[in-house]
Amino acid sequence: MKHIALITGASSGFGWATARKLAEKGYDLILTGRRGDRLQALETELHNMFGTKCRLLVFDIRDKKTVFQQIETLEDNWKKIDLLINNAGLALGRDYFEEADMDDWETMIDTNLKGVIYITRAVLPHMIVHKKGHIINMGSIAGKEIYEKGNVYCASKHALDALSRSMRVDLLRHGIKVTAIHPGAAETEFSIVRFKGDSEKAEAVYNGFKPLDPEDIAETIWFCASQPAHVCINDLEITCTAQANAYLFHKE
C-alpha cells in the first residue's frame, strides 16, 4: 500500500516542488491550497509523470470550520495520512512596527500559526489511531532570530518553532514524529507576496547571491521523511552558502 502525504500550500513554491519529489518517490498525495486551477495543473503533471493518485482540497487554511470539514470529506483510505507537511505560510509587508498594516499581521498569524494548528488537529486523530505518522512544519530562519522590520512575521515563526517543540513532546506517546525545517532566503513567490506584487522589490531581495530554490527544500523534506522509523530529524536550519543568519549575507 502506498504512503499518503498531505501538503498544504501545494499550489506553488516549496509545496509544488515537494509534491513532485514525493510523487517521484511513490507517494499518493492530498494537495491543498486556495488556487484550484494550480492544484489541478499539478495533479495533471504528477499523474502524467509518475502515475500519482491525487486528492485535491481547495480551501483557505485560515478557515477553521472548513479545514475540519474538508478533512472529514476524505474517504477512509485517504484518511490514512502518513506524512503531513505544514507548508502554507506567508509574509506580508516589510515595515517598522508602528507603521505596519495590522490586517497584514492578522493574516500572518492566522496563516502561519493558527492554520497549522487547525490542519494538524484535524489530521492527528487518523495518525494516532495507527500509532505512527510524521508532521513536518515549515518554519523559517525568522523563527530563530529577528531582523529589522520583520516584527510579526518573525513572531509568528517563533511561535511555530515553539509549537513544533511542544508537539514533539505531546505526541511522543503516540509514536508520531515532528520535524521543523527553517529555510533562509529562497526564491519562490514569497517576496512577491510580501511586497504585494512589486516585482522590482521582490527581485532586489536576491540580487548579488544565489538563494535557495524550492527543489533544495523539497530534497530536505524528503531526507527528513525517508529516515528509518526509529529516527527523527527534530530541527533543521538551512540557508544558501551566501547567508550566515537571518540578516547577514555576502553579496557580489
HELIX and SHEET records of a PDB file:
HELIX    1   1 GLY A   13  GLU A   24  1                                  12    
HELIX    2   2 GLY A   36  PHE A   50  1                                  15    
HELIX    3   3 LYS A   64  GLU A   72  1                                   9    
HELIX    4   4 ASP A   76  LYS A   79  5                                   4    
HELIX    5   5 PHE A   97  GLU A   99  5                                   3    
HELIX    6   6 MET A  102  ILE A  109  1                                   8    
HELIX    7   7 ASP A  110  LYS A  114  3                                   5    
HELIX    8   8 GLY A  115  ILE A  128  1                                  14    
HELIX    9   9 ILE A  141  GLY A  143  5                                   3    
HELIX   10  10 ASN A  151  ASP A  170  1                                  20    
HELIX   11  11 LEU A  172  HIS A  174  5                                   3    
HELIX   12  12 PHE A  190  ARG A  194  1                                   5    
HELIX   13  13 SER A  199  ALA A  204  1                                   6    
HELIX   14  14 PRO A  214  ALA A  225  1                                  12    
SHEET    1   A 7 CYS A  54  VAL A  58  0                                        
SHEET    2   A 7 ASP A  28  GLY A  33  1                                        
SHEET    3   A 7 ILE A   4  ILE A   7  1                                        
SHEET    4   A 7 LEU A  83  ASN A  86  1                                        
SHEET    5   A 7 GLY A 133  MET A 138  1                                        
SHEET    6   A 7 ILE A 176  PRO A 183  1                                        
SHEET    7   A 7 ASP A 235  ILE A 238  1                                        
END                                                                             
